[in-house]
């Protein structure tokens, strides 16, 4: 048997599958779902060994579950990290990572204006109710960003940002943060480990909404946090007691999705690039936000930090909010819905949906205009996507939406 390290596409295709384990050669290739709340503890001595950690075992699925642990190992492998924890949502993953990152640290949690709307709301709750110090900085002002990072207790960044697809220099941020002892948490949901490897640039933690590209089928809610180094007992205690654990079935759904992850990302990247270039030529479109474009303002950082532009983009319509609403009313094949990373293409207006929890002033600082459309490009035939975008942008009264 070859001892060569397997490439990502091969690891994805075979990830989590059983191979001649304790049950011998006749085990199911797909691991069964451990859909159980409780586990037999055995004798008193065996139970003591499980609870003390002297022996590997399970007691209650909030503390650990075989299906969830298989997924954690798969995600850690995908990101090149040491260990991972699986959570019930992306926000739960951010909460766990921020709590772990700030433990024992002075200084604020530093993040940026255009961080994902759900994370922004979470940090607002932590700041206003739990009095966690949070400093929100304009990351496009490099000097101000790095100055804040140098004083941080921990740093949370999302690159590319959702929905404006702005990049933050991970290596530069890490160097400044680590000089002051602060850990750096990178939300890699939009980029995915197929397109960006934050641990290669020194990040300490990576968080994901597994509901998105890692699962890829729009049928579950979940998240994860991955650590570059091994997890401590404190990290596991934080995860267990914040209540963000995921159930076995949802963990299995992400395992299933991971097997096609590399194939899906190839199609997503191809379609995302083609749609961004197509939109750039349209007179109805005032601006396209996509890092894979040759005209992208951060093209040099993109080439250094990312492998592909991905499948999420945003664009602003010349006709303002009215044109944006008309576009959403007319799409047919493209679904007007929140989320991203599924097989199907989705469009939404962030000012009305994902960033609604922000004040209008905060949205303005973040650059989220009322005419901004976020488009998650799926894996459909590109000709069908172009046809639907064409008729939705044209907005002719006699045109019938594709798929409508």
N, C-alpha and C positions, 0 to 999 in steps of 0.2 A: 504493500500500500504506500502511496506517495506521502512523503512528510512535508511537501511544499505547503506553505500557508495558502489557504483558499481565498480566492478573491471575493469582494463583497457580494456580487450577484450570486455566487455559489453558496456562500454562507447564508444569504437570505433564503434561497430556495430550500435549503435543508435545515434551517434554523428551528431548534426546539424538537426535532424529530427524534424518536427513540432509536437507539442502535445497540443491540445485544446487551441490554442492561441486566439488572438482578434477576429478571424473570426468564432469561435465556434468549434464544434467537427468535422466538415466536411472539415477541411483544408487538403491540400495534405501532405502526409507523407514526401516526398522529397520537400525541399524548392525550390520555383521557382527561376530562375536566373534573377537578376535585371540588364539586359543588356541595360542600359540606361546611357547616358552621363549626362543628366540634370534631375532635379526634379522640380515639381511645388512648388514654394515658398509660395503660398497662399497670404494673405494680406500683406501690408507693415509691420504691427506689427508682424505678424507671421514670416516674413522673417528676421526682426531685431532680433527676439528671436533665430532663427537658426544660424545666422551669429555671434551673440554675445556669443553663447554657453549656453544661458539661457534655451533653449529648444532643445531636441534631434531632429535632422532632417538632411536632405541631400540637397545639392545644386548642386554639381558637383562631378563626380565620382573620380576625383583626390583627392578631400578632404575627401571622404568617400562614401561607397557604401554598401547597406545591405548585399549582397552576400559576399563581402570581409570581413565585420565585423563578420559574422557568422563563417567564416574560422578562423579569428584571435582568436575568443573565443575558438574554438575547439583546436587550436594548443597550446594556453596558458594552457588549461586544461590538454592536453596531457603531457606537460613538467612540470606541477605543478607551473607555473608562474602566475603572477597577470594579465598581459595584453600583447598583441602581436600586431605587425604591419606586414602587408603582403606586399611584394615587388615584383617587376617584375623579379627578378633573385636572385640567391644566392649572387652574387657579390654586387648587390644593397643593400642587407641586411647587408653585411659586411661594406659597405660604411656608411650606416645609423648608425650602431652600433658603429663604430670607431669614427664617428663625434660626436655622443652623448656622448661617453665615454671620449673623449678628451676635451669636452666643459668645459671651466673654469679651465683646468688643465695645469700645467707646466710639463715638462718632456716628453720623447719620447714615442711613441707607441712601445711596446716591443713585438716581435713575434719570431718565431723560423725558422731555415733554411729549414725545410722540411714541412712548411705550404703548403696547396694546391696551385698549380701553378697559378690558377686564382687570388687568394688572393695575392700571391707574386707579380704578375704583377700590380694589383691594388695599392698595397702599394708603388711600385716603381714609379708609376705615381704620387701618392700623395706626395711622397718625392721629386721627381725631378722637378715637375711642380708647385705644391702648397706649397713646402717647409715644409711639415709636417715632423717633426723629427721622424725617424723610426730606431729602433735598432734591428738588426736581430742576434739572439744568438743561439748557439748550445745547445739545450735543454737536450742533453744526458750528458752534463757537468752540473750536478746539482748545484754546487757551483756558476758557472758563470751565469746560468739561474736565480737562486734566487737573486743573487746580482743585475742583470739587472732589475728584477721585482721590487725590493725594491726601485729603482730610477725611475720607470715608471710613465708616465702620465696615461696610460691605457695599458692593456695587452690583446693580441689576441692569443689564442691558439687553436689548433686542436688536439683532442685526441680521438681515434687513428688518427695518421697523414695519409694523402693520398699522396703517395701510400705505404709508408714503414711501416705503422701500428705501429709506435712507440707511447708509452703512455707518458703522462705528468701527474704528480700528481696534480690533481685539488685542493684538500684541501691544500696541501703545498704551491702551487702557490697563492691561495686566501689569506692565512694567511700572507704571505710576502707582497703581493700587498696591502691588506687592511691596513696593518700597516703604509703604506705611503699614504693611501687615494685613491689608484688607483683602478678603476673598472676592473673586469675580464670578458672578452668576450670569450665564448667557442663555437667553431664550432662543433655542435653535429650531422652533416649530416651523417657521416660514422657510428657512433655508434647507432644513433637514440634513442629516449626516451624509446624504448622497452629494450635496452641493457645498457643504462647509463643515470643517472639523475644528471646533473651538478649542479642544484640548491640544491640538497642534500648536496653538498660539498661547498656551499657558493658562487657559481658563481653569477655574477650580470646580465649578459646577455647571451642568447643562440641564435645562428644564425643557419639557415638551408638553404640549397637549397631544396625547396619543390619539385623540378623536380625529385628528387631521391626517397627515400623510402616512404616519406609521401604521394606522389602521386602514385608512384609505377607502372605506366602504360606507361612511356616513350612518353607522348603525350602533354606535356606542359612545359613551362619555368617559374619558380617563386622562391621566397625565402621568408623568414620571420625572424623577430627578436623578441625575447620574453624577457620581463624584469621580474625579480623576484618580484620587487615592482611595484606599479602603475606607469604608464607613466605620464610624465609631459607635459604641453603645449608646452614646448620647443622641447621635443622628437617628438611630433606630427607635429610640424612645420618643423623640419628637414626632417622627412619622406615625408611630402607633397611637399616640395620645392626642394628636390634633384631629383625629377622626376622618382622615382623608384616604383610608384604604379602599381598594377596589375589590369587586367581587370576582370569583373565579371565571364565570362565563365571559365577562367583559375582558378579562385578561386573555382568555383563549381567543377571543375575536381579534385582538391585536396580534397574537401569535400567528393566526391565519393570515392577517394582512401583511405581516412582515415577510412572508414567503414570496409575495409578488412585489415587494417594495421597490427593488431595483428596476424591474420591468416597468412598473408604473411611473417611476420618476423619469425614466428615459422618455416616455411619451409625454409626461407633464412638461418637462423642460423643452422638448421640441415644440409643442403647441404654444407654450407660454412665450417663447421667443418670437414665433411666427405672428401671434396675435399682437404683441407689443409693436413689432415693426409695421404691421398693417394699420394699427390705430395711429401711428405716428404720421402716416400719409393722409389721414382723413381731415378735411377742412372743418368738420364739426367738433374736432377734438383740439382743445387749446394746449394740453400738456399731457405727457405720458410719463408715469413714474415706474421705471423698470431698470434694474441695474445692468442687465445684459445688453442694453442699447449702446451703440458706438458713441452716441452723443451724451451718455450719462455723465453727470458732473464728477462722480467719484470713480471714474473708469479705472484709474490706476489702482485704487484700493480694491476694487472688485476683482481685478486680475490677480492681485496678490492674495486675496482672502477667500474667494469663492471659485468653484469650478464651473458652475452654470448659473443662469439668472433665475431659474425656478419657474413656478407656474402661478404665482400671485403677482398682480400688478394693479395699478390704479391709474385713472385718467380723469381729467377735468374737461367738462364740456363748455364750449364757447357760449352756449345759451344760458348758462347759470343753473340755478336750482330747478327752474321750470323744465329745462331741457333734460336734466338728470332724472326727474320724476317721469317725464314722458318716455325716456329710454327704458326705465324699469317697467313701465306699464306695457311696453311693446315687445320686450324680449319673449321668445317662445320656447326655443330649444334650451337656451340659457335660463336657469331657474332663478327667480328673485327670492333669495334665501340667504341666511347668515351662514357662517362657518366657511371652511375651505378644506382642500386636500382630498376631497372625494373624487370618484371617477367622473362625476358630472360637473359641468361648468356652472358657477354660481355668481350672481351679481347682487350687490347691495350698495346702499348709500350710507357710509359710516356715520355721518352727522345724525342720521335718523336711527341708527342701530347700534353698532359696536361702541361708538363714542358718544352715545346719547347721554351717558352719565356725567360727562364733562360739562362744565359751563361753556357758554359760547365763547367766553374769553380764553378759556383753556384750549378749546378746539382751535381757535385762531392762532394761539401761540404754537400749537402743534402742527399747524398748516393744514388742518382738515377742513376744507371749504364745503359749503353747501352743495356745490356742483360736482364734488368728488365722487366717482364711482369706483368701488373696489371689485375686481374681477378675479375670481379663482378659476383658472383655466383647467378644464378637465381633459379627458383622453379621447374625446369624440373625433370623428373625421374632421380635419381642419377646414375642408370646403364647407361643411355644414355650419361650423362656427362662423366662418366669414359671412355666409348667407344670412344668418340670424343677426349678426352685428350690423350688416349692411341695412337690412330693413328697419331695425330698431333705431339706428342713427338717422336714417332718412326720414322716418316718421310720416310716410305718406298715408293719408286717410284711407286710400283704397288698398293698401298693402296688408296682406294677411301674415301675422307673425309665424315664423317657422315653428312647427310643432304645436301651434295654437289652434 
